[in-house]
Amino acid sequence: MSRVERLVVEGLGRLPQFSHAGVAGDVIHVSGTIGADGPSLVPGGIRAETTQTLVNINQILRAAGATWDDVVKVNVYMADMAEFAAMNEAYSAFFRETPPARIAVGGVELVLGARVEMDCVAVRSRAARADATGASKALPRRTGFVESGGEQIYFEVVGEGGVPMVLSHGAGGNHAVWYQQVAPFAADRKVITWDHRGYGRSSDLAGLSGPEVAVGDLLAVLDHLGVDRADLVGQSMGGWTTVGVALARPGLARSLVLADTLGGITSPAIEVAWDRGPAARFEAPEVLGAHRALGKAFSERHPERAHLYQSLGGMGGADPAVMFPRLIQVSHDESEAARLTMPVLCLVGDGDTLIAPPAVRALAGLLPNSRIVELSGCGHSPYFEDPEAWNLAVRRFLDSL
């Protein structure tokens, strides 16, 4: 009989009476897991708890050298079966293709008054088991500048192999805001981050920062790096750049991830759904950690991380009062949207007040080959607020290509 390993994941809450998982050979039994972030349940009801539960299980699976693709069966326990539809909606975001076997049981009294609890069984591959027990490989990193339009555009490249992933930041950050994405994705591919003009380490001597010049700047970076095929990811303002590059150079984008952004695409349905007022009046509150691009609940639960977001956004960046009009001046109509035939993942925080979910739903309905994931309990920056859920949604999308 195989020796049983009892797995405890550092930083993930549990009662001292059990381990997060028991591992016998390649079989992983994940303990009952609830939607807690630290010692408390996440706010937002069963949808938010379902998402957090799956994020927590994902951490356990990764620590054991497995992924959701290795899961054989999931057991779901709910306090109230009347909430099945809401649970199922959040659950489905993690299993867009072929989900594992599952059973759902209602009317169960759960610890801490949780609405939902899950456990699962997975069988990892032997190659994955070897990776899990071996040392983490060192990731190569290089940095540099490219001249574009008389400006110096900064870039970083981490990892090697695979289809390159290009991350374009929003108006509240720079290349460094992707610190929770670079290492996880660079484990098996090349990840490219860069600074838009006037952000981070890129210059903007002519004061032209905006989507009209950003497309050429990113293409200059990719040409310098010899990239002719990539997965393009754009957050908020970066979505304008991502869509612009995909339209300017057909065949470059294997896929698009449009995160809390419309990318400049417009239609009557999008216009009706998007209230531009909050974005046009963007002003960061004069309170430590408070930021319009972050969910209020996140800033209250994690003031230290919210302060980091504030600080990163203050390290070079165009005035939002200047940038927003430049963004809305660049638009793409329905005929241009129809040219984006590659797979597109539209991600949005369910509490985003700058580019609200109804507008992103309208965008997804307009694109020929799209899917949408709404991340519970997040504002305008889920990649920063809930990186586990954001990374998992993007990873599953890319793995399906």
Secondary structure, 3 states (H helix, E strand, C coil): CCCEEEECCCCCCCCCCCCCEEEECCEEEEEEEECEECCEECCCHHHHHHHHHHHHHHHHHHHCCCCHHHEEEEEEEECCHHHHHHHHHHHHCCCCCCCCEEEEECCCCCHHHCCEEEEEEEECCHHHHHHHHCCCCCCCEEEEEEEECCEEEEEEEECCCCCCEEEECCCCCCHHHHHHCHHHHHCCCCEEEECCCCCCCCCCCCCCCCHHHHHHHHHHHHHHHCCCCEEEEEECHHHHHHHHHHHHCCCCEEEEEEECCCCCECCHHHHHHCCCHHHHCCCCCCCCCCCCCCCHHHHHHCHHHHHHHHHHHCCCCCCHHHHHHHHHHCCECHHHHCCCCCCEEEEEECCCCCCCHHHHHHHHHHCCCEEEEEECCCCCCHHHHCHHHHHHHHHHHHHCC
